[in-house]
Amino acid sequence: MDILHLVDRLEELFNESSPMPLTHKVMVDEERMLDLIDQMRLAVPDEIKKAQQIINQRDRIIAQAHEEANRTIELSKEQSQKLVDRDEIVERATQRAEEVKRQAQEETMQIKKEADFYAIDSLEHLEIELSKILSQVRNGIQTLKYDNQNAADEGSNPHHVKDATQS
């Protein structure tokens, strides 16, 4: 399941929760909250797998660029060998081979840079989303703990609430 969908469901749960009068707190259905948290735990590895797929895709693109560069270099070498008989032609072929090699290396570097930028951008986006989710989960857990502690404190001490007129 998509992690962003789960975050939306968590937000819906929060919005559907009953507000507690005179506070900024809400009562959350604990079972639904824990179910969403469990689903998020399962979804996060999927997001990490997606990031790994992006990295693998980048590596494949780089490998293909290297193969193409090697083929181009080999073709250039073969062509230059055929022209060895003539000095002028050999000189031009050598220059052309070097130019093709340089271009292939530049293209390889450009493809690698673009793949790296794409991977970095994707991973940074994933990091931001995971940070948001982690923060929301932590806040939800903290709220539940605080509400449970307050409920426990109020339940064990029914005279806990002081009258405003007492000093």
C-alpha positions as CSV (number, residue, x, y, z in Angstrom):
1,M,0.0,0.0,0.0
2,D,1.2,3.5,-0.8
3,I,2.7,5.3,2.2
4,L,1.1,8.6,1.3
5,H,-2.3,6.9,1.2
6,L,-1.7,5.6,4.7
7,V,-0.8,9.1,5.8
8,D,-4.0,10.4,4.3
9,R,-5.9,7.7,6.3
10,L,-4.1,8.7,9.5
11,E,-5.1,12.3,8.9
12,E,-8.7,11.2,8.3
13,L,-8.7,9.3,11.5
14,F,-7.4,12.4,13.3
15,N,-10.1,14.6,11.6
16,E,-12.8,12.1,12.5
17,S,-11.7,12.0,16.2
18,S,-13.8,13.6,18.9
19,P,-12.4,16.8,20.3
20,M,-11.9,17.0,24.1
21,P,-13.6,20.1,25.4
22,L,-11.4,23.0,26.5
23,T,-8.2,21.3,25.1
24,H,-6.3,20.9,21.9
25,K,-6.6,17.2,22.2
26,V,-8.8,14.6,20.5
27,M,-9.9,11.1,21.4
28,V,-8.6,8.7,18.7
29,D,-9.8,5.2,18.1
30,E,-6.8,3.2,19.4
31,E,-7.4,0.1,17.4
32,R,-7.7,2.0,14.1
33,M,-4.6,4.1,15.0
34,L,-2.5,1.0,15.8
35,D,-3.8,-0.7,12.6
36,L,-2.6,2.3,10.5
37,I,0.7,2.3,12.3
38,D,1.2,-1.4,11.5
39,Q,0.3,-0.8,7.8
40,M,2.8,2.1,7.7
41,R,5.5,-0.2,9.1
42,L,4.8,-2.7,6.3
43,A,4.6,0.0,3.6
44,V,8.0,1.7,4.5
45,P,10.0,-1.2,3.2
46,D,8.1,-0.9,-0.1
47,E,9.2,2.7,-0.4
48,I,12.8,1.7,0.3
49,K,12.5,-1.0,-2.4
50,K,11.3,1.7,-4.8
51,A,14.3,3.8,-4.0
52,Q,16.6,0.7,-4.6
53,Q,14.9,0.2,-7.9
54,I,15.7,3.8,-8.9
55,I,19.3,3.2,-8.0
56,N,19.4,0.0,-9.9
57,Q,17.9,1.7,-12.9
58,R,20.6,4.4,-12.7
59,D,23.3,1.7,-12.6
60,R,21.8,0.0,-15.7
61,I,21.8,3.3,-17.6
62,I,25.4,3.9,-16.6
63,A,26.4,0.4,-17.7
64,Q,24.6,0.8,-21.0
65,A,26.4,4.1,-21.6
66,H,29.8,2.4,-20.8
67,E,28.9,-0.4,-23.2
68,E,28.0,2.1,-25.9
69,A,31.2,4.0,-25.3
70,N,33.3,0.8,-25.5
71,R,31.6,-0.2,-28.8
72,T,32.2,3.3,-30.2
73,I,35.8,3.1,-29.2
74,E,36.2,-0.4,-30.7
75,L,34.6,0.8,-33.9
76,S,37.0,3.8,-34.0
77,K,40.0,1.5,-33.4
78,E,38.9,-0.8,-36.2
79,Q,38.5,2.1,-38.6
80,S,41.9,3.5,-37.8
81,Q,43.5,0.1,-38.3
82,K,42.2,0.0,-41.9
83,L,43.7,3.4,-42.6
84,V,47.2,2.7,-41.3
85,D,48.7,2.7,-44.9
86,R,48.3,6.4,-45.3
87,D,49.8,8.8,-42.7
88,E,47.4,11.6,-43.4
89,I,44.4,9.3,-43.2
90,V,45.8,7.6,-40.1
91,E,46.2,11.0,-38.5
92,R,42.7,12.0,-39.2
93,A,41.3,8.7,-38.1
94,T,43.2,8.9,-34.8
95,Q,41.9,12.4,-34.2
96,R,38.4,11.2,-35.0
97,A,38.7,8.2,-32.7
98,E,39.9,10.5,-29.9
99,E,37.0,12.9,-30.6
100,V,34.5,10.0,-30.6
101,K,36.0,8.6,-27.4
102,R,35.9,12.1,-25.8
103,Q,32.3,12.5,-26.8
104,A,31.4,9.1,-25.6
105,Q,33.1,9.8,-22.3
106,E,31.3,13.2,-22.0
107,E,27.9,11.5,-22.8
108,T,28.7,8.8,-20.2
109,M,29.5,11.5,-17.6
110,Q,26.4,13.5,-18.5
111,I,24.1,10.4,-18.3
112,K,25.8,9.5,-15.0
113,K,25.2,13.0,-13.6
114,E,21.6,13.0,-14.7
115,A,21.0,9.5,-13.2
116,D,22.7,10.6,-9.9
117,F,20.6,13.8,-9.7
118,Y,17.5,11.8,-10.4
119,A,18.4,9.2,-7.7
120,I,19.4,12.0,-5.2
121,D,16.1,13.9,-5.9
122,S,14.0,10.7,-5.5
123,L,15.8,9.7,-2.3
124,E,15.6,13.2,-0.8
125,H,11.9,13.2,-1.5
126,L,11.5,9.8,0.1
127,E,13.5,11.0,3.1
128,I,11.2,14.0,3.6
129,E,8.1,11.8,3.3
130,L,9.5,9.3,5.7
131,S,10.4,12.1,8.2
132,K,6.9,13.5,8.0
133,I,5.4,10.0,8.6
134,L,7.8,9.3,11.5
135,S,6.9,12.6,13.1
136,Q,3.2,12.0,12.7
137,V,3.5,8.5,14.2
138,R,5.6,9.8,17.1
139,N,3.0,12.5,17.8
140,G,0.2,10.0,17.6
141,I,2.0,7.7,20.0
142,Q,2.8,10.6,22.4
143,T,-0.8,11.8,22.4
144,L,-2.1,8.3,23.1
145,K,0.4,7.8,25.9
146,Y,-0.5,11.3,27.4
147,D,-4.2,10.6,27.1
148,N,-3.8,7.1,28.7
149,Q,-1.7,8.5,31.5
150,N,-4.3,11.3,32.2
151,A,-7.1,8.8,32.1
152,A,-5.2,6.5,34.5
153,D,-4.5,9.4,36.8
154,E,-8.1,10.6,36.8
155,G,-9.4,7.1,37.3
156,S,-7.2,6.4,40.3
157,N,-7.9,9.7,42.0
158,P,-11.6,10.8,41.6
159,H,-10.9,13.9,43.9
160,H,-8.0,15.0,41.7
161,V,-9.8,18.0,40.2
162,K,-9.5,21.0,42.4
163,D,-12.2,23.6,42.8
164,A,-11.1,26.9,41.2
165,T,-12.1,28.7,44.4
166,Q,-9.7,26.7,46.6
167,S,-6.1,28.0,47.0
